[in-house]
Every structure is written in C-alpha cells, then in structure tokens.
Amino acid sequence: MNLEWYDWIGIVGTLMVLAAFFLLQAGRLTGNGLVYQLLNLFGAGGVLVSLIGQFNVSVFLLEAAWVAISGYGIVRSMKSGRRSPNRT
C-alpha cells in the first residue's frame, strides 16, 4: 500500500473525529466545548484534503457539512462566552 501525503492527512483527520466522538461519549469533553469543536473542524478538514487523491461526492458533502457545523458551533460558543464572563 502506497499512501500519499493527502492520505496521511485524511487518516489523521479521521482519527481526530473519532477521538472527539469517543471523548464526548466517555464524558471527557462537552459537545459545546472548544476542544471538541476544533477536533471535529480540523478532522473533517483533513478528510476533505484526502479527497484530492480520489474524489467522492458523498464524503465531500458530509465533511463539508461537518466543517460548517463545527465552525458554527465555535462561533456560537465564542459569542455565548462573551455574554457570560463567569463561564469556565
């Protein structure tokens, strides 16, 4: 098996998304926390990069939506954090 650089980025991205999900299920992260959102954002972005090698429209749509939703969650969390300075 000969993996290209974009394959490695996709593998790392997949591991990031899976780690985020596992840590959420294990109670180690919250779904609206910045770490969870960033793992999802960069993980999905990595999978998108891997599509350079072989494009797949269904994976593209899924991961593009994942990036958009993660970005929305980050912006939403940052806005709500500004309104509540005592939040940890």
MODELLER restraints for C-alpha pairs under 7 A, 6 or more apart:
rsr = mdl.restraints
at = mdl.atoms
rsr.add(forms.Gaussian(group=physical.xy_distance, feature=features.Distance(at['CA:6:A'], at['CA:49:A']), mean=6.03, stdev=0.5))
rsr.add(forms.Gaussian(group=physical.xy_distance, feature=features.Distance(at['CA:6:A'], at['CA:50:A']), mean=4.64, stdev=0.5))
rsr.add(forms.Gaussian(group=physical.xy_distance, feature=features.Distance(at['CA:6:A'], at['CA:52:A']), mean=6.87, stdev=0.5))
rsr.add(forms.Gaussian(group=physical.xy_distance, feature=features.Distance(at['CA:6:A'], at['CA:53:A']), mean=6.90, stdev=0.5))
rsr.add(forms.Gaussian(group=physical.xy_distance, feature=features.Distance(at['CA:7:A'], at['CA:50:A']), mean=5.20, stdev=0.5))
rsr.add(forms.Gaussian(group=physical.xy_distance, feature=features.Distance(at['CA:9:A'], at['CA:46:A']), mean=5.26, stdev=0.5))
rsr.add(forms.Gaussian(group=physical.xy_distance, feature=features.Distance(at['CA:9:A'], at['CA:49:A']), mean=6.89, stdev=0.5))
rsr.add(forms.Gaussian(group=physical.xy_distance, feature=features.Distance(at['CA:9:A'], at['CA:50:A']), mean=6.35, stdev=0.5))
rsr.add(forms.Gaussian(group=physical.xy_distance, feature=features.Distance(at['CA:10:A'], at['CA:46:A']), mean=4.78, stdev=0.5))
rsr.add(forms.Gaussian(group=physical.xy_distance, feature=features.Distance(at['CA:10:A'], at['CA:47:A']), mean=4.24, stdev=0.5))
rsr.add(forms.Gaussian(group=physical.xy_distance, feature=features.Distance(at['CA:10:A'], at['CA:49:A']), mean=6.49, stdev=0.5))
rsr.add(forms.Gaussian(group=physical.xy_distance, feature=features.Distance(at['CA:10:A'], at['CA:50:A']), mean=4.69, stdev=0.5))
rsr.add(forms.Gaussian(group=physical.xy_distance, feature=features.Distance(at['CA:12:A'], at['CA:46:A']), mean=6.89, stdev=0.5))
rsr.add(forms.Gaussian(group=physical.xy_distance, feature=features.Distance(at['CA:13:A'], at['CA:42:A']), mean=6.58, stdev=0.5))
rsr.add(forms.Gaussian(group=physical.xy_distance, feature=features.Distance(at['CA:13:A'], at['CA:43:A']), mean=3.61, stdev=0.5))
rsr.add(forms.Gaussian(group=physical.xy_distance, feature=features.Distance(at['CA:13:A'], at['CA:44:A']), mean=5.97, stdev=0.5))
rsr.add(forms.Gaussian(group=physical.xy_distance, feature=features.Distance(at['CA:13:A'], at['CA:45:A']), mean=6.88, stdev=0.5))
rsr.add(forms.Gaussian(group=physical.xy_distance, feature=features.Distance(at['CA:13:A'], at['CA:46:A']), mean=4.36, stdev=0.5))
rsr.add(forms.Gaussian(group=physical.xy_distance, feature=features.Distance(at['CA:13:A'], at['CA:47:A']), mean=5.43, stdev=0.5))
rsr.add(forms.Gaussian(group=physical.xy_distance, feature=features.Distance(at['CA:14:A'], at['CA:43:A']), mean=5.82, stdev=0.5))
rsr.add(forms.Gaussian(group=physical.xy_distance, feature=features.Distance(at['CA:14:A'], at['CA:47:A']), mean=6.42, stdev=0.5))
rsr.add(forms.Gaussian(group=physical.xy_distance, feature=features.Distance(at['CA:16:A'], at['CA:39:A']), mean=5.48, stdev=0.5))
rsr.add(forms.Gaussian(group=physical.xy_distance, feature=features.Distance(at['CA:16:A'], at['CA:40:A']), mean=6.75, stdev=0.5))
rsr.add(forms.Gaussian(group=physical.xy_distance, feature=features.Distance(at['CA:16:A'], at['CA:43:A']), mean=4.94, stdev=0.5))
rsr.add(forms.Gaussian(group=physical.xy_distance, feature=features.Distance(at['CA:17:A'], at['CA:39:A']), mean=6.07, stdev=0.5))
rsr.add(forms.Gaussian(group=physical.xy_distance, feature=features.Distance(at['CA:17:A'], at['CA:40:A']), mean=5.13, stdev=0.5))
rsr.add(forms.Gaussian(group=physical.xy_distance, feature=features.Distance(at['CA:17:A'], at['CA:43:A']), mean=5.15, stdev=0.5))
rsr.add(forms.Gaussian(group=physical.xy_distance, feature=features.Distance(at['CA:17:A'], at['CA:44:A']), mean=6.91, stdev=0.5))
rsr.add(forms.Gaussian(group=physical.xy_distance, feature=features.Distance(at['CA:20:A'], at['CA:36:A']), mean=5.55, stdev=0.5))
rsr.add(forms.Gaussian(group=physical.xy_distance, feature=features.Distance(at['CA:20:A'], at['CA:39:A']), mean=5.93, stdev=0.5))
rsr.add(forms.Gaussian(group=physical.xy_distance, feature=features.Distance(at['CA:20:A'], at['CA:40:A']), mean=6.64, stdev=0.5))
rsr.add(forms.Gaussian(group=physical.xy_distance, feature=features.Distance(at['CA:23:A'], at['CA:29:A']), mean=5.59, stdev=0.5))
rsr.add(forms.Gaussian(group=physical.xy_distance, feature=features.Distance(at['CA:24:A'], at['CA:30:A']), mean=5.96, stdev=0.5))
rsr.add(forms.Gaussian(group=physical.xy_distance, feature=features.Distance(at['CA:24:A'], at['CA:31:A']), mean=6.58, stdev=0.5))
rsr.add(forms.Gaussian(group=physical.xy_distance, feature=features.Distance(at['CA:29:A'], at['CA:36:A']), mean=6.41, stdev=0.5))
rsr.add(forms.Gaussian(group=physical.xy_distance, feature=features.Distance(at['CA:30:A'], at['CA:36:A']), mean=6.88, stdev=0.5))
rsr.add(forms.Gaussian(group=physical.xy_distance, feature=features.Distance(at['CA:32:A'], at['CA:73:A']), mean=6.85, stdev=0.5))
rsr.add(forms.Gaussian(group=physical.xy_distance, feature=features.Distance(at['CA:32:A'], at['CA:77:A']), mean=6.69, stdev=0.5))
rsr.add(forms.Gaussian(group=physical.xy_distance, feature=features.Distance(at['CA:34:A'], at['CA:74:A']), mean=6.43, stdev=0.5))
rsr.add(forms.Gaussian(group=physical.xy_distance, feature=features.Distance(at['CA:37:A'], at['CA:70:A']), mean=5.40, stdev=0.5))
rsr.add(forms.Gaussian(group=physical.xy_distance, feature=features.Distance(at['CA:37:A'], at['CA:73:A']), mean=6.71, stdev=0.5))
rsr.add(forms.Gaussian(group=physical.xy_distance, feature=features.Distance(at['CA:37:A'], at['CA:74:A']), mean=6.25, stdev=0.5))
rsr.add(forms.Gaussian(group=physical.xy_distance, feature=features.Distance(at['CA:40:A'], at['CA:70:A']), mean=6.31, stdev=0.5))
rsr.add(forms.Gaussian(group=physical.xy_distance, feature=features.Distance(at['CA:41:A'], at['CA:66:A']), mean=6.96, stdev=0.5))
rsr.add(forms.Gaussian(group=physical.xy_distance, feature=features.Distance(at['CA:41:A'], at['CA:67:A']), mean=4.94, stdev=0.5))
rsr.add(forms.Gaussian(group=physical.xy_distance, feature=features.Distance(at['CA:41:A'], at['CA:70:A']), mean=5.32, stdev=0.5))
rsr.add(forms.Gaussian(group=physical.xy_distance, feature=features.Distance(at['CA:41:A'], at['CA:71:A']), mean=6.68, stdev=0.5))
rsr.add(forms.Gaussian(group=physical.xy_distance, feature=features.Distance(at['CA:44:A'], at['CA:63:A']), mean=5.20, stdev=0.5))
rsr.add(forms.Gaussian(group=physical.xy_distance, feature=features.Distance(at['CA:44:A'], at['CA:66:A']), mean=6.20, stdev=0.5))
rsr.add(forms.Gaussian(group=physical.xy_distance, feature=features.Distance(at['CA:44:A'], at['CA:67:A']), mean=5.88, stdev=0.5))
rsr.add(forms.Gaussian(group=physical.xy_distance, feature=features.Distance(at['CA:45:A'], at['CA:67:A']), mean=6.52, stdev=0.5))
rsr.add(forms.Gaussian(group=physical.xy_distance, feature=features.Distance(at['CA:47:A'], at['CA:63:A']), mean=6.96, stdev=0.5))
rsr.add(forms.Gaussian(group=physical.xy_distance, feature=features.Distance(at['CA:48:A'], at['CA:60:A']), mean=6.32, stdev=0.5))
rsr.add(forms.Gaussian(group=physical.xy_distance, feature=features.Distance(at['CA:48:A'], at['CA:63:A']), mean=6.31, stdev=0.5))
rsr.add(forms.Gaussian(group=physical.xy_distance, feature=features.Distance(at['CA:81:A'], at['CA:87:A']), mean=6.64, stdev=0.5))
